[in-house]
Amino acid sequence: MDKTTQKSEGDSMTQYKGKDNWKNMISYEIDKMNKDSYGRMIKKGTTSDEYWDQEEKDLNESYKESVRQREEREARINKARITKAPKVF
């Protein structure tokens, strides 16, 4: 894997040669982002309001998915539940 380093607007960006164009796209996107204190990648220049609006949206989606999974699990358990005690003897 042959790579070179290029300076781009004060940031260093690694340029890959050959068939690794997808790596160039990823490194370009990463150069446009920062890590927050939780380790999540956010776009540079994101305001506090935008950040917390997105955080609330992500939290709501996560909650909805948790509820969906719980209902699916309960349905699976209820479907497999034995309604009569099995004969032991």
C-alpha positions as CSV (number, residue, x, y, z in Angstrom):
1,M,0.0,0.0,0.0
2,D,1.7,3.1,-1.2
3,K,0.7,6.3,0.5
4,T,1.8,9.9,0.6
5,T,1.0,12.8,3.0
6,Q,-0.4,16.1,1.7
7,K,-1.0,19.3,3.6
8,S,-4.6,20.5,3.1
9,E,-5.8,23.8,4.7
10,G,-3.5,23.3,7.7
11,D,-4.6,19.7,8.3
12,S,-2.6,16.7,7.3
13,M,-4.4,14.4,4.9
14,T,-3.1,11.0,3.8
15,Q,-3.4,10.4,0.0
16,Y,-3.5,6.8,-1.1
17,K,-2.4,5.8,-4.6
18,G,-3.9,3.2,-6.8
19,K,-7.2,1.4,-6.0
20,D,-7.6,3.0,-2.6
21,N,-9.8,5.9,-3.6
22,W,-12.3,5.0,-0.9
23,K,-9.6,5.6,1.7
24,N,-9.1,9.1,0.3
25,M,-12.8,9.8,0.7
26,I,-12.8,8.5,4.2
27,S,-9.7,10.4,5.2
28,Y,-11.3,13.6,3.6
29,E,-14.4,13.1,5.7
30,I,-12.5,12.5,8.9
31,D,-10.5,15.7,8.3
32,K,-13.8,17.6,8.4
33,M,-14.7,16.1,11.8
34,N,-13.7,16.3,15.4
35,K,-14.1,13.9,18.3
36,D,-16.3,15.1,21.2
37,S,-15.6,14.3,24.8
38,Y,-17.7,11.1,24.5
39,G,-15.5,9.9,21.6
40,R,-18.2,10.4,18.9
41,M,-17.2,12.1,15.6
42,I,-19.0,15.4,14.9
43,K,-18.6,17.9,12.1
44,K,-16.4,20.8,12.6
45,G,-18.3,24.0,13.3
46,T,-21.3,22.2,14.8
47,T,-23.1,24.6,17.3
48,S,-24.1,23.4,20.7
49,D,-27.8,23.6,19.8
50,E,-27.2,21.4,16.7
51,Y,-25.1,19.0,18.7
52,W,-27.7,18.5,21.5
53,D,-30.6,18.4,19.0
54,Q,-28.8,15.5,17.2
55,E,-28.1,13.9,20.5
56,E,-31.8,14.0,21.5
57,K,-32.8,12.6,18.1
58,D,-30.3,9.8,18.5
59,L,-31.6,9.1,22.0
60,N,-35.2,9.0,20.9
61,E,-34.3,6.6,18.0
62,S,-32.4,4.4,20.4
63,Y,-35.4,4.3,22.8
64,K,-37.8,3.4,20.0
65,E,-35.5,0.6,18.9
66,S,-35.2,-0.7,22.5
67,V,-39.0,-0.8,22.8
68,R,-39.3,-2.6,19.4
69,Q,-36.8,-5.2,20.5
70,R,-38.5,-5.7,23.9
71,E,-41.9,-6.2,22.2
72,E,-40.4,-8.6,19.7
73,R,-38.7,-10.6,22.5
74,E,-41.9,-10.7,24.6
75,A,-43.9,-11.9,21.6
76,R,-41.4,-14.6,20.9
77,I,-41.4,-15.7,24.6
78,N,-45.3,-15.7,24.7
79,K,-45.5,-17.7,21.5
80,A,-43.1,-20.4,22.9
81,R,-44.7,-20.4,26.4
82,I,-46.0,-23.7,27.5
83,T,-49.7,-23.3,28.6
84,K,-49.9,-26.8,30.3
85,A,-47.5,-28.4,32.6
86,P,-45.7,-31.3,30.9
87,K,-46.3,-34.8,32.1
88,V,-43.4,-36.0,34.1
89,F,-44.5,-39.5,34.9
